[in-house]
């Protein structure tokens, strides 16, 4: 099922799909988020914990060495973001958001547009 869907997506995107069933390794947990992967056989759509085939570099297609099975949630988060965009989001919520929180008796700071 996962391979058939990958072939269909590759055809639509105009990228190669040379992987075989043997290339698709489904781990017990998502390597990105650490959540258990749950296979819901026979059900359409899946859930956040469903295994999802990800192209590491989308332009290269579904070729050996360029795929990894992650949770659907991790794949959705990554979707079309670049590594730099993902880092910027993580940095903002980990570091930058603290500078926006109001301190006792003070107003929240407003970030200025860098442009």
N, C-alpha and C positions, 0 to 999 in steps of 0.2 A: 504494500500500500504506500509506504513512504517513498519507495523508489519510483513507483508509477506517478505519484504526485510531483516528485522532483523532475521527472522527464517532461511532464506537462508544463511546469513553471519554466523550465529551461527553454523549451520551444517558444513559449510566449515572450520570454526575455531575450531570445536570440543568443543564448550562451550554451556552451557545450555541456553535455551530461554523459560522462563516460564511466561513472561509478557503477558498481555491481552491488548486489545484496551483501556480499562479503565485506564491502568497504564501509557499510553502515553499522557502527557499533553503538548499541544503546546501553549507556551506563545505568546503574541503579539510582544515581543522584545527578542532578544538574551540575556540571563542572563549574558553572558561573555562580549560581545562587546557593548551591548546596542542598536544595530541596529534593525530596524523593521524586523520581519520575514515575508517573502512573499511566499505564496504557489502558485506554478505554476502547477495547476492540469492538468494532461494529457500530460505534457511535460517531456521528459527524461532529465536527467542531472542536472537540477536545476541551481541555481546561488549562489553567495556568501551569499545572504540573505535567501536562502531556509532553512526550518527547517531540522535538521539532528539529528538523534538519537545517542547519545553518551553513551558508557559504561564507567562509572566513573573509575572502576577498570576492565580493559579489560578481565583479566583472569577469572573473576566471571561470565561473560556472561551477557545476557539480562534477568536479574531477577529484581523483584520489589525492589526498593531502590538503584539500581545500574545503573539507567538510567536517563538521563536528555536530554531534547530537546534544542539544541543550534543552532546557525547559521552554515551553511556548512563551512563558512570561519573559525570560531572558531574551529570546529572539525578538519579541515584540518591542522590548525596551531598546534593543540595538537597532531594530528595523532599518532606518536609513541614515542613522547618525554616524558621524565620523568618530574616530578615537578621540580627537581633540574636543569635539562637542560633548562626548560622554565624560571626559575628564573635567571639562568646564562645569558641567552640571554637578558632578560629584564634588568638586572643589567648592562650588557655591553653597551646596547644602551642608557640607562638612565644615567649611571655614567661613565663607562669606556671609552666610545667614546669621551667624553670631553677631556680626557687626551691625545688623539691621534690628536686632532685638532691642527694645527700649530698656534703658537702665532706670532704676528706681528714681522717680521724679523727673525723668527726662523724656523727650519725645523720641520716637523712632527716627533713625536716619534714613534718608532717601538716597538711593544710588543715583548718580548722575549718568546720563547717556554718554558713553565714551566717544561718540561721533562728533 
